[in-house]
Amino acid sequence: MSEKVYPVPAEWENRAFINDAKYKELYAKSVSDPEAFWAEHGKRIDWIKPFTKVKHTSFDPHNVSIKWFEDGTTNVSLNCVDRHLATRGDQVAIIWEGDNPDDSKKITYKQLHEEVSRFANVLKAKGVAKGDTVTIYLPMIPEAAYAMLACARVGAVHSIVFGGFSPDSLAGRIEGCKSKVVITADEGLRGGRKVPLKANADAAIAKTGDIVKTQIVVKRTGGKVAWSEGRDVWWHEETAKVSADCPPTEMNAEDPLFILYTSGSTGAPKGVVHCTGGYLVYAAMTHQYVFDYHDGDIYWCTADVGWVTGHSYIVYGPLANGATTLMFEGIPNYPSISRFWDVVDKHGVNIFYTAPTAIRSLMGAGEEPVKKTSRKTLRLLGSVGEPINPEAWEWYHRVVGEDRCPIVDTWWQTETGGILITPLPGATKLKPGSATRPFFGVQPQVVDANGGVIEGPCEGNLVIADSWPGQMRTVYGDHERFQQTYFSTYPGKYFTGDGCRRDADGFYWITGRVDDVINVSGHRMGTAEVESALVAHPAVSEAAVVGYPHDLKGQGIYAYVTVMEGIEPTEELRKELVAWVRKEIGPIASPDVVQFAPGLPKTRSGKIMRRILRKIAENEFGSLGDTSTLADPTVVDDLIANRGG
Ligand code: 6R9
């Protein structure tokens, strides 16, 4: 592992909100007296009724309860839109860059206010009230942000489903939170190719009985779509019918803002619930300090709003701060592999936040497509989603940032609502591959297999000892699962599911998941989800899925499949199974390798020994460990002899 160190550049120490001395002072205060610290920083958003209580949290595994600012009231859209009208009504809130480079537009805070208010009135007209859930299945178009903020405005809880998910996955999520309204587009556009969103949503809705009463459809491409009279309505027609005046609904700090489904190590995806007050305070504060966002900066996060990064760092954090946030519909290599940098130059982007998988794929195309662009406006780079390997970090720093832009490697999760471990560009020296130090109020600890807290330089599992305002509050409809998943492994602590190393400087190096969650191009995938899709195929009797190192994706999906008696494990079947999983879950879940296996390595009690399957997938036959407890040790020889990939 690289231990190269990049000191904080002098100009950053001077310009940044937080330098090292300030970081140390504020961090010490944030953990020694969280009440006082957050009482002060909770004021960064506007409250309708100010809070008098700050922190009321318990990590007791049988009684987890997390409340922040619990007697305060506010509204998220009030903070992201209305409060900027007086000071920056004509400032651009959202720069939208379409898939096609000729297609872009700018939306000011005034325009955003009108769009959000109108659509909020549409939701009301369709019977959406405070506490109702709304499912959003949209491409990266401004309407996605309008829809999120309109839900917040009327007190509805949105659940965004990534546009790459299949009808089945969408159906499960609509059912999970019983949305009577679904918002989609006729088609999405990515890399010049059309994505049949409306057709997918129609298929999903058909699977959910009579839950969905209204489907609101944005006309994006004008492509032909099926229409269900009485249920389907056009966004542009409905917004034209209503007034542009819609006062924000007063919400309690602890009222839910959104649900976002995410993969865990077992079972179906969980509905992670985030609430109004604490989430917004945390998203806004991290956005300002981690990206050192100053008025007038142009900020671009390349995530999709279907993931938590899009929620916190395209929409809520930046807009709460009155920022100009860029939203990009397309992909990094269309129409050319220079697209990211062309967009940076076109809009004068100062702060650029992307994922290691994108960096690695661009790296593969060499330096020339980057170097032929100017990028002179870039000041700061960010990384999120998976560990960034030092080679990719160095390339990002040297080629993209021309050795002048610090990189903030931000570690966090859907569950954490905002960034927990990260450098601050004016305060933290950088080590390629390390997420460095905790943000204010965050108390990471490293524990050993028995749950003992390890001090000093060490390696182990990462837990967080106490709550922070952006933390998820519960699993939608299943508080028991919330307690069980996150607080029972190391009772009294939040278990992240990640392993990490802490070095002599107290810097954290995230080493990846230690549970059965794999991270494919920064997208979380439960191996159990892929397995259940595979065994749903009539030819499959058993399947076991593991992750393995993949040069571009970080991790690839390796599936071991046992076929039913009498079925031939042919090349056609292999292809069919890959297509099947794509259809069942979505393209991001496509197995990279399918290996037919007459038997899986199991203990005598019938438990699949994934440790062995992982080693074989990783090509590490020499270190299989003890296989003597297997019911039939000879299956291992067959697995090795027929290794795929
Ligand atoms: C924000 C987001 C969370 C998992 C997390 C970890 C991995 C995210 C990382 C990182 C190393 C970073 N992860 N950022 N690992 N360094 N900077 O990605 O949320 O989709 O819920 O994934 O991603 O394994 O546990 P989510």
Boltz pocket constraint, residues with backbone or C-beta under 6 A from the ligand:
constraints:
  - pocket:
      binder: B
      contacts: [[A, 262], [A, 307], [A, 308], [A, 309], [A, 383], [A, 384], [A, 385], [A, 386], [A, 387], [A, 388], [A, 409], [A, 410], [A, 411], [A, 412], [A, 413], [A, 414], [A, 415], [A, 421], [A, 435], [A, 496], [A, 497], [A, 498], [A, 510], [A, 511], [A, 512], [A, 513], [A, 519], [A, 522], [A, 523], [A, 524]]
      max_distance: 6.0
